[in-house]
Amino acid sequence: MIRYMGTHTNADGATVYAFLVNGVARELTEDALTRVPGYFESLPAPLQAQVEARRRAGKPGW
């Protein structure tokens, strides 16, 4: 089970998404969200839309 826990910015200024996966904490950068199955789908709908908008606009991280 993958559960979204929150978002923060790392030292490099990149957005990092925190998840709880079967009781183990895991953090992914925005570009990894769609490469690793299940993580993007576990984001709330507003965050999914925000990530997709940045992806379409060609923002850093994609």
C-alpha positions in Angstrom: 0.0 0.0 0.0 1.3 3.4 -0.9 0.1 6.5 1.0 1.0 10.1 0.3 2.3 11.9 3.4 3.4 15.3 2.2 5.7 17.5 0.2 8.8 19.4 1.0 11.8 21.1 -0.7 15.2 19.5 -0.5 18.6 21.4 -0.3 18.8 21.6 -4.1 15.5 23.3 -4.3 13.7 20.4 -5.9 10.2 19.3 -4.7 10.2 16.0 -2.9 7.1 13.9 -2.3 7.0 11.8 0.9 5.2 8.4 0.9 4.6 5.6 3.3 5.0 2.3 1.5 4.1 -0.8 3.5 5.2 1.0 6.7 8.5 2.3 5.2 9.1 6.0 4.5 10.1 6.8 0.9 10.8 10.1 -0.8 10.6 10.7 -4.6 11.4 13.7 -6.7 8.9 15.0 -9.1 10.5 13.4 -12.1 10.4 9.9 -10.5 6.7 10.0 -9.7 5.6 8.7 -13.1 8.6 6.4 -13.5 7.8 4.4 -10.4 4.4 2.6 -10.6 1.7 3.6 -8.2 3.1 6.8 -6.7 1.6 9.3 -9.0 -1.8 7.7 -8.7 -1.6 8.0 -4.9 -1.3 11.8 -5.0 -4.4 13.9 -4.3 -6.1 15.1 -7.5 -5.0 18.7 -7.1 -1.3 17.7 -6.8 -1.7 15.4 -9.8 -3.0 18.3 -11.8 -0.1 20.5 -10.6 2.5 18.0 -11.5 0.9 17.4 -14.9 0.8 21.1 -15.6 4.5 21.5 -14.8 5.3 18.5 -17.0 3.4 19.9 -20.0 5.1 23.3 -19.5 8.5 21.7 -19.5 9.5 22.9 -16.1 12.7 21.6 -14.4 12.4 18.1 -13.0 11.0 16.7 -16.2 
